[in-house]
Amino acid sequence: MKISPEKMTEIIGLLNKNWKGQKICPICGNNNWNVSENIAEIREYNKGSFIVSGSVYPTVIITCNICGYTLNFNAIKLGILKTDTQEKIALKFNVYPHILHVIYVDIH
């Protein structure tokens, strides 16, 4: 799902506001990040098989432009996907909406 220019500005604002300390990559030590233009999905792992009813975690991906180190921010927690979208995703993938609240890096 493509992120609109308005939402991209919002995401960058949230990151700048809530990312405490220097925004230095822990791998290469640089401060050169890219915010993906698309919302991605992290799915439940099942030994390489696709699970229709498995958990889905919508994420905004932030990548170091130097070494490729990647951060995943939960798109629902960021406010990029609204509750109605969250419920539609949950229904589509047959999971409970609260499962979609799992986050990898919490900026709030």
N, CA, C and O of each residue as an XYZ file, in Angstrom:
432
protein
N       0.850     -1.159      0.000
C       0.000      0.000      0.000
C       0.908      1.238      0.000
O       1.768      1.387      0.867
N       0.707      2.100     -0.961
C       1.512      3.310     -1.110
C       1.179      4.319     -0.011
O       0.011      4.501      0.334
N       2.198      4.969      0.536
C       2.021      6.002      1.547
C       1.902      7.341      0.839
O       2.748      7.695      0.018
N       0.855      8.079      1.157
C       0.637      9.384      0.520
C       1.719     10.375      0.963
O       2.326     10.195      2.019
N       1.963     11.420      0.164
C       2.951     12.436      0.568
C       2.605     13.074      1.913
O       3.502     13.388      2.696
N       1.312     13.269      2.189
C       0.894     13.850      3.468
C       1.244     12.925      4.633
O       1.743     13.379      5.663
N       0.981     11.628      4.468
C       1.298     10.652      5.518
C       2.807     10.499      5.685
O       3.300     10.288      6.793
N       3.535     10.608      4.575
C       4.996     10.508      4.658
C       5.542     11.659      5.500
O       6.427     11.456      6.331
N       5.024     12.850      5.290
C       5.426     14.009      6.091
C       5.088     13.772      7.559
O       5.875     14.103      8.446
N       3.910     13.195      7.810
C       3.487     12.890      9.180
C       4.419     11.865      9.825
O       4.817     12.028     10.978
N       4.769     10.814      9.087
C       5.666      9.771      9.604
C       7.018     10.374      9.974
O       7.538     10.124     11.062
N       7.583     11.165      9.072
C       8.887     11.767      9.320
C       8.815     12.691     10.532
O       9.748     12.734     11.335
N       7.715     13.429     10.670
C       7.526     14.285     11.845
C       7.474     13.485     13.130
O       8.083     13.873     14.128
N       6.746     12.360     13.119
C       6.666     11.501     14.304
C       8.024     10.917     14.663
O       8.399     10.866     15.835
N       8.752     10.481     13.651
C      10.082      9.924     13.910
C      11.004     10.978     14.508
O      11.698     10.719     15.491
N      11.009     12.168     13.911
C      11.869     13.239     14.422
C      11.480     13.650     15.837
O      12.349     13.970     16.648
N      10.191     13.644     16.139
C       9.712     14.030     17.468
C      10.031     12.978     18.531
O      10.410     13.318     19.651
N       9.878     11.716     18.180
C       9.938     10.652     19.183
C      11.227      9.835     19.213
O      11.466      9.103     20.173
N      12.050      9.946     18.193
C      13.304      9.199     18.163
C      14.299      9.941     19.040
O      14.892     10.931     18.613
N      14.482      9.470     20.249
C      15.326     10.133     21.242
C      16.807      9.910     20.927
O      17.200      8.845     20.451
N      17.601     10.913     21.195
C      19.032     10.806     20.948
C      19.354     10.942     19.469
O      18.512     11.338     18.664
N      20.591     10.604     19.132
C      21.030     10.694     17.747
C      20.430      9.571     16.918
O      20.226      8.464     17.416
N      20.152      9.852     15.668
C      19.577      8.866     14.759
C      20.696      8.123     14.022
O      20.742      8.086     12.792
N      21.570      7.550     14.792
C      22.742      6.873     14.241
C      22.446      5.386     14.052
O      21.891      4.739     14.940
N      22.815      4.854     12.898
C      22.653      3.425     12.636
C      23.551      2.641     13.588
O      24.742      2.933     13.687
N      22.998      1.649     14.293
C      23.814      0.879     15.242
C      24.819     -0.054     14.570
O      25.702     -0.593     15.237
N      24.693     -0.250     13.260
C      25.603     -1.147     12.551
C      26.795     -0.394     11.949
O      27.950     -0.748     12.184
N      26.487      0.665     11.156
C      27.569      1.349     10.435
C      27.911      2.732     10.990
O      28.911      3.326     10.587
N      27.088      3.253     11.913
C      27.387      4.529     12.543
C      27.014      5.763     11.738
O      27.349      6.879     12.136
N      26.333      5.588     10.624
C      25.924      6.727      9.807
C      24.532      7.213     10.186
O      23.806      6.543     10.919
N      24.169      8.385      9.677
C      22.847      8.970      9.905
C      22.234      9.280      8.541
O      22.035     10.441      8.185
N      21.941      8.227      7.789
C      21.441      8.370      6.426
C      20.322      7.345      6.234
O      20.574      6.208      5.834
N      19.083      7.758      6.522
C      17.948      6.843      6.555
C      16.978      7.093      5.410
O      16.899      8.205      4.887
N      16.248      6.068      5.025
C      15.207      6.156      4.007
C      13.914      5.563      4.568
O      13.928      4.485      5.161
N      12.799      6.271      4.378
C      11.485      5.753      4.749
C      10.863      5.155      3.494
O      10.727      5.840      2.480
N      10.485      3.881      3.554
C       9.878      3.214      2.405
C       8.606      3.931      1.976
O       7.880      4.464      2.815
N       8.336      3.946      0.688
C       7.135      4.593      0.159
C       5.893      3.719      0.293
O       4.789      4.165     -0.016
N       6.060      2.493      0.746
C       4.942      1.561      0.855
C       4.851      0.966      2.250
O       5.862      0.769      2.923
N       3.627      0.682      2.673
C       3.421     -0.083      3.895
C       3.629     -1.545      3.531
O       3.069     -2.039      2.553
N       4.431     -2.223      4.319
C       4.716     -3.634      4.075
C       3.980     -4.493      5.099
O       3.376     -3.974      6.037
N       4.036     -5.795      4.913
C       3.424     -6.735      5.853
C       4.477     -7.717      6.341
O       5.277     -8.238      5.564
N       4.457     -7.953      7.626
C       5.229     -9.050      8.192
C       4.207    -10.110      8.562
O       3.238     -9.834      9.269
N       4.426    -11.304      8.086
C       3.476    -12.400      8.320
C       4.058    -13.435      9.272
O       5.272    -13.562      9.432
N       3.164    -14.151      9.882
C       3.546    -15.265     10.747
C       4.318    -16.293      9.930
O       3.912    -16.646      8.823
N       5.428    -16.771     10.476
C       6.248    -17.767      9.797
C       5.680    -19.164      9.996
O       5.296    -19.537     11.105
N       5.630    -19.938      8.903
C       5.143    -21.309      8.972
C       5.985    -22.191      8.058
O       5.464    -22.816      7.134
N       7.277    -22.237      8.318
C       8.204    -23.090      7.574
C       8.102    -22.890      6.062
O       8.200    -23.849      5.296
N       7.906    -21.651      5.641
C       7.854    -21.340      4.212
C       6.491    -21.469      3.573
O       6.323    -21.104      2.410
N       5.500    -21.984      4.307
C       4.154    -22.115      3.770
C       3.324    -20.893      4.132
O       3.454    -20.349      5.229
N       2.475    -20.465      3.213
C       1.597    -19.327      3.450
C       0.434    -19.752      4.340
O      -0.186    -20.790      4.106
N       0.136    -18.940      5.371
C      -0.972    -19.229      6.274
C      -2.073    -18.208      6.005
O      -1.873    -17.010      6.205
N      -3.230    -18.677      5.556
C      -4.332    -17.766      5.247
C      -4.837    -17.087      6.503
O      -5.182    -15.907      6.459
N      -4.892    -17.786      7.611
C      -5.444    -17.205      8.837
C      -4.352    -16.731      9.803
O      -4.633    -16.466     10.972
N      -3.129    -16.625      9.325
C      -2.038    -16.220     10.201
C      -2.044    -14.735     10.513
O      -2.765    -13.959      9.887
N      -1.241    -14.354     11.479
C      -1.140    -12.961     11.893
C      -0.425    -12.129     10.830
O       0.501    -12.597     10.168
N      -0.883    -10.881     10.684
C      -0.281     -9.938      9.753
C       0.054     -8.669     10.520
O      -0.779     -8.158     11.270
N       1.268     -8.155     10.340
C       1.714     -6.953     11.016
C       2.062     -5.897      9.968
O       3.115     -5.997      9.337
N       1.215     -4.893      9.762
C       1.522     -3.845      8.783
C       2.619     -2.933      9.324
O       2.522     -2.453     10.453
N       3.653     -2.692      8.535
C       4.778     -1.913      9.028
C       5.241     -0.855      8.032
O       5.084     -0.990      6.818
N       5.811      0.194      8.593
C       6.525      1.194      7.814
C       8.003      0.867      7.995
O       8.488      0.745      9.120
N       8.709      0.726      6.884
C      10.103      0.290      6.930
C      11.036      1.490      6.804
O      10.904      2.309      5.894
N      11.985      1.576      7.741
C      13.022      2.598      7.724
C      14.346      1.861      7.500
O      14.671      0.942      8.251
N      15.110      2.252      6.479
C      16.329      1.539      6.120
C      17.528      2.471      6.090
O      17.439      3.589      5.582
N      18.643      2.017      6.631
C      19.894      2.755      6.529
C      20.354      2.699      5.069
O      20.475      1.617      4.494
N      20.606      3.854      4.484
C      21.036      3.910      3.084
C      22.466      3.439      2.874
O      22.882      3.224      1.736
N      23.224      3.275      3.946
C      24.623      2.857      3.824
C      24.760      1.335      3.912
O      25.314      0.707      3.009
N      24.252      0.740      5.004
C      24.464     -0.700      5.220
C      23.204     -1.550      5.049
O      23.297     -2.774      4.956
N      22.018     -0.914      5.006
C      20.780     -1.672      4.823
C      20.099     -2.096      6.111
O      19.056     -2.748      6.069
N      20.673     -1.735      7.266
C      20.005     -2.053      8.535
C      18.569     -1.527      8.478
O      18.333     -0.420      7.995
N      17.607     -2.320      8.970
C      16.197     -1.995      8.805
C      15.452     -1.961     10.131
O      15.628     -2.830     10.986
N      14.614     -0.936     10.284
C      13.704     -0.800     11.417
C      12.279     -0.954     10.893
O      11.963     -0.493      9.796
N      11.425     -1.600     11.676
C      10.015     -1.751     11.323
C       9.157     -1.061     12.367
O       9.228     -1.381     13.553
N       8.339     -0.106     11.916
C       7.426      0.602     12.802
C       6.005      0.157     12.472
O       5.610      0.146     11.306
N       5.245     -0.206     13.488
C       3.877     -0.650     13.283
C       3.045      0.492     12.690
O       2.958      1.567     13.284
N       2.435      0.265     11.526
C       1.689      1.307     10.814
C       0.421      1.724     11.556
O      -0.027      2.862     11.417
N      -0.156      0.827     12.335
C      -1.356      1.169     13.104
C      -0.965      2.066     14.269
O      -1.626      3.072     14.528
N       0.101      1.712     14.972
C       0.570      2.509     16.095
C       1.012      3.902     15.641
O       0.835      4.880     16.367
N       1.584      3.987     14.445
C       1.974      5.284     13.892
C       0.761      6.140     13.506
O       0.876      7.357     13.360
N      -0.398      5.497     13.343
C      -1.594      6.228     12.930
C      -1.756      6.295     11.422
O      -2.607      7.031     10.923
N      -0.949      5.535     10.687
C      -1.036      5.527      9.230
C      -2.229      4.708      8.766
O      -2.878      5.058      7.780
N      -2.522      3.617      9.469
C      -3.737      2.829      9.221
C      -4.705      3.104     10.359
O      -4.337      2.998     11.528
N      -5.922      3.450     10.029
C      -6.924      3.778     11.037
C      -7.620      2.509     11.531
O      -7.444      1.432     10.961
N      -8.411      2.649     12.594
C      -9.078      1.507     13.214
C      -9.950      0.749     12.231
O      -9.945     -0.482     12.235
N     -10.702      1.452     11.386
C     -11.556      0.738     10.434
C     -10.714     -0.091      9.477
O     -11.109     -1.196      9.107
N      -9.543      0.432      9.065
C      -8.645     -0.328      8.205
C      -8.101     -1.522      8.966
O      -7.980     -2.615      8.412
N      -7.773     -1.318     10.235
C      -7.262     -2.395     11.084
C      -8.284     -3.525     11.157
O      -7.928     -4.696     11.025
N      -9.545     -3.179     11.365
C     -10.579     -4.198     11.472
C     -10.777     -4.928     10.149
O     -11.012     -6.137     10.140
N     -10.687     -4.209      9.031
C     -10.811     -4.845      7.712
C      -9.675     -5.838      7.488
O      -9.894     -6.936      6.978
N      -8.455     -5.445      7.874
C      -7.317     -6.357      7.742
C      -7.533     -7.590      8.611
O      -7.289     -8.716      8.177
N      -7.991     -7.371      9.840
C      -8.224     -8.488     10.759
C      -9.263     -9.447     10.190
O      -9.092    -10.665     10.253
N     -10.346     -8.894      9.633
C     -11.383     -9.750      9.048
C     -10.852    -10.484      7.820
O     -11.112    -11.673      7.639
N     -10.115     -9.777      6.986
C      -9.582    -10.375      5.764
C      -8.683    -11.565      6.070
O      -8.726    -12.581      5.376
N      -7.865    -11.431      7.120
C      -6.901    -12.474      7.433
C      -7.320    -13.347      8.612
O      -6.541    -14.163      9.102
N      -8.572    -13.161      9.064
C      -9.134    -14.008     10.111
C      -8.287    -13.985     11.388
O      -7.990    -15.033     11.961
N      -7.903    -12.784     11.828
C      -7.181    -12.636     13.082
C      -7.915    -11.616     13.940
O      -8.700    -10.816     13.430
N      -7.665    -11.646     15.203
C      -8.261    -10.664     16.097
C      -7.549     -9.326     15.923
O      -6.323     -9.298     15.810
N      -8.298     -8.205     15.900
C      -7.659     -6.901     15.691
C      -6.534     -6.586     16.661
O      -5.574     -5.917     16.278
N      -6.617     -7.048     17.912
C      -5.561     -6.718     18.864
C      -4.223     -7.335     18.482
O      -3.174     -6.844     18.899
N      -4.247     -8.401     17.695
C      -3.001     -9.026     17.251
C      -2.214     -8.045     16.390
O      -0.983     -8.061     16.386
N      -2.926     -7.195     15.665
C      -2.269     -6.249     14.780
C      -1.563     -5.128     15.540
O      -0.864     -4.318     14.932
N      -1.736     -5.071     16.845
C      -1.077     -4.041     17.631
C       0.339     -4.410     18.042
O       1.016     -3.601     18.676
N       0.806     -5.602     17.703
C       2.172     -5.991     18.036
C       3.114     -5.044     17.314
O       2.953     -4.799     16.118
N       4.092     -4.510     18.026
C       5.026     -3.568     17.414
C       6.452     -4.015     17.618
O       6.764     -4.692     18.598
N       7.306     -3.647     16.712
C       8.711     -4.017     16.788
C       9.541     -2.885     17.369
O      10.473     -3.130     18.135
N       9.216     -1.658     17.016
C       9.875     -0.486     17.582
C       8.766      0.493     17.900
O       8.073      0.953     16.993
N       8.584      0.821     19.164
C       7.505      1.701     19.597
C       8.034      3.121     19.711
O       8.912      3.388     20.532
N       7.504      4.053     18.884
C       7.996      5.419     18.944
C       7.140      6.302     19.840
O       7.426      7.492     19.969
N       6.100      5.757     20.465
C       5.239      6.569     21.330
C       5.648      6.428     22.772
O       5.037      7.038     23.649
